[in-house]
Amino acid sequence: MQLQSTVLPIIIITLFMAALLFYVNRKLTAFDPLSKPTGVVLLMIMYAQTIDNMVKSKTNEKVAKYLTPYIMTVAAYIFLSNIAGLFSLETPTSNLSVTLVLAAITCVLIEVYSAKERGSKDYIKSWFEPFAPFVILNVMSKFSTLLSLSLRLFGNILSGGILMSVIYQMLAAISNKIPFIGNFNIVGVAIAPVLHFYFDLFSGVMQAFIFITLSISFISKELPNK
């Protein structure tokens, strides 16, 4: 059985994240809370505070206590996956299976927090609101959230990769017209880094931000006090 081309990048990114978390944990454990944070510790504090403030602004302290670690982890994973192309790896988030799993986790959390905040009786009742026959539409609404989150991330990353492939071919064709260059894509070497900055780095950050923002918003919508 032939494995998908994104399997190896998924393993590499997962192992890298595990090693990174281990390293950061050691730094935080050894950090003196009375001293001024610097380096990795400072970056992690800023990152955690930024995500925590985002979650709290949409939910509440109780939800943020448990939701923030997930949002931090998924944001880091999506970002690393999105920029994998910079390191000559296939982009995991250009695989619909990966984005479906990420979206499915968010959808499960939406239902978990909705049930916890509403209580089991009100949660079950919400599936049949405003009238019992609407249960079909409510179920479809849950699936639409799953599809919306997964397809948006998948489509944007995949389209970026396709565009870069087309641009490389176009730049190679232009290079071939330059005398004495031969098959060397000199135009691509000059222009591609700028394009990679947008399609891989900037777009990677934006797609990770959009995913976590939507995840927080969908969870917030299920909370009765928001």
C-alpha positions in Angstrom: 0.0 0.0 0.0 1.4 3.4 -1.0 1.5 6.0 1.7 0.3 9.6 1.0 3.1 12.1 0.3 2.1 14.1 3.4 2.6 11.2 5.9 6.4 11.8 6.3 5.9 15.6 6.8 3.2 15.0 9.4 5.5 12.7 11.3 8.4 15.2 11.1 6.3 18.1 12.3 4.8 16.1 15.1 8.2 14.9 16.3 9.5 18.5 16.0 6.6 19.9 18.0 7.1 17.2 20.7 10.8 18.1 21.0 10.0 21.8 21.0 7.5 21.3 23.8 10.0 19.3 25.8 12.6 22.0 25.4 10.2 24.8 26.3 9.0 22.8 29.3 12.5 22.5 30.6 13.1 26.2 30.1 9.9 27.1 32.0 10.5 24.7 34.8 14.0 26.1 35.4 12.8 29.7 35.1 12.8 31.8 38.2 9.4 33.6 38.4 11.1 36.5 40.2 13.6 37.2 37.4 13.0 39.0 34.2 12.0 36.7 31.4 14.2 36.6 28.3 14.6 34.5 25.1 12.4 31.4 24.8 10.6 32.0 28.1 9.7 35.6 27.1 8.4 34.4 23.7 6.3 31.7 25.3 4.8 34.1 27.8 3.9 36.6 25.1 2.4 33.8 23.0 0.4 32.3 25.9 -0.9 35.8 26.9 -1.9 36.7 23.4 -3.9 33.4 22.9 -5.3 33.6 26.4 -6.6 37.1 25.8 -8.1 36.1 22.5 -10.0 33.2 24.1 -11.1 35.2 27.2 -12.4 38.1 25.0 -14.8 35.6 23.3 -15.6 33.2 26.1 -14.9 33.4 29.8 -12.3 32.6 32.4 -13.7 29.1 33.1 -13.6 28.1 29.4 -10.3 29.9 28.7 -8.5 27.8 31.4 -8.9 24.7 29.4 -9.4 26.0 25.9 -6.3 28.1 25.7 -3.8 25.2 25.7 -5.7 23.6 22.8 -5.8 26.8 20.8 -2.0 27.4 21.4 -1.2 23.8 20.2 -3.4 23.8 17.1 -2.2 27.3 16.1 1.5 26.1 16.3 0.8 22.9 14.5 -1.1 24.6 11.6 1.6 27.3 11.3 4.4 24.7 11.1 2.4 22.6 8.7 1.7 25.6 6.5 5.3 26.6 6.2 6.6 23.1 5.6 7.0 24.0 1.9 9.9 26.4 2.9 11.8 23.3 4.0 11.0 21.3 0.8 8.4 19.2 2.5 4.8 18.5 1.4 2.4 20.8 3.3 0.3 18.6 5.6 -2.6 21.1 5.6 -2.9 20.6 1.8 -4.3 17.2 2.7 -8.0 17.2 3.4 -7.7 14.4 5.9 -5.5 16.5 8.1 -7.8 19.6 8.0 -10.8 17.4 8.6 -9.2 15.9 11.7 -8.3 19.4 13.0 -11.8 20.7 12.3 -13.4 17.5 13.9 -11.5 18.2 17.2 -12.8 21.7 17.2 -16.3 20.5 16.5 -16.1 18.0 19.3 -14.9 20.7 21.7 -17.8 22.9 20.6 -20.3 20.2 21.6 -18.4 19.4 24.8 -18.4 23.1 26.0 -22.0 23.5 24.9 -23.1 20.5 27.0 -21.0 21.6 30.0 -22.3 25.2 30.0 -25.9 24.4 29.3 -26.3 21.2 31.2 -27.3 17.8 29.7 -31.1 18.6 29.6 -30.8 22.0 27.9 -28.1 20.7 25.6 -30.3 17.9 24.3 -33.2 20.3 24.0 -31.1 22.7 21.9 -30.9 20.0 19.2 -34.7 20.3 18.7 -35.1 24.0 18.9 -37.2 25.9 17.9 -39.3 22.9 16.9 -38.7 19.1 17.0 -38.5 18.7 13.1 -35.6 21.2 13.1 -33.3 18.5 14.5 -32.4 17.6 10.9 -31.4 21.2 10.2 -29.5 21.4 13.5 -27.5 18.3 12.6 -26.7 19.6 9.2 -25.6 22.8 10.8 -23.1 20.9 12.9 -21.7 19.2 9.8 -21.5 22.6 7.9 -19.2 23.9 10.7 -16.9 20.8 10.2 -16.9 21.4 6.4 -16.4 25.1 6.7 -13.4 24.9 9.0 -11.7 22.0 7.1 -12.3 23.1 3.5 -11.4 26.8 4.1 -7.9 25.8 5.5 -7.4 23.0 2.9 -8.5 25.1 0.0 -6.4 28.1 0.8 -3.2 26.1 1.4 -3.7 23.9 -1.6 -4.4 26.8 -3.9 -1.2 28.5 -2.6 0.8 25.4 -3.4 -0.7 25.1 -6.9 0.0 28.8 -7.6 3.6 28.4 -6.6 4.0 25.4 -8.9 2.5 27.3 -11.8 4.7 30.3 -11.1 7.8 28.2 -10.9 7.0 26.7 -14.3 6.4 30.2 -15.8 9.6 31.5 -14.4 11.5 28.5 -15.7 10.1 29.1 -19.1 11.3 32.7 -18.9 14.8 31.6 -17.8 15.1 29.3 -20.7 14.7 32.3 -23.0 17.8 34.0 -21.5 21.0 33.3 -23.5 23.8 31.2 -21.9 21.6 30.2 -18.9 20.5 26.8 -20.1 18.1 25.0 -17.9 18.9 27.0 -14.7 15.9 28.8 -13.4 17.7 32.0 -12.6 14.5 34.1 -12.7 12.9 31.7 -10.2 15.8 32.0 -7.8 15.5 35.8 -7.8 11.8 36.1 -7.5 10.6 32.9 -5.7 11.8 33.9 -2.2 9.5 36.9 -2.2 6.6 34.8 -3.4 7.4 32.1 -0.7 7.3 34.9 1.9 3.7 35.5 1.0 2.3 32.1 0.1 4.2 30.1 2.8 5.1 32.5 5.6 2.5 35.3 5.6 -0.3 33.1 4.3 0.7 30.4 6.8 0.3 32.8 9.7 -3.0 34.2 8.4 -4.5 30.8 7.9 -3.5 29.6 11.4 -5.0 32.8 12.8 -8.2 32.4 10.9 -8.7 28.8 12.0 -8.2 29.5 15.7 -10.3 32.7 15.5 -13.2 30.8 13.9 -12.8 27.9 16.4 -13.0 30.3 19.3 -16.0 32.1 17.7 -17.9 28.8 17.1 -17.3 27.7 20.7 -18.3 31.2 22.0 -21.6 31.0 20.0 -22.6 27.9 22.0 -22.1 29.5 25.4 -25.4 30.8 26.8 -23.8 33.8 28.5 -22.0 35.2 25.3 
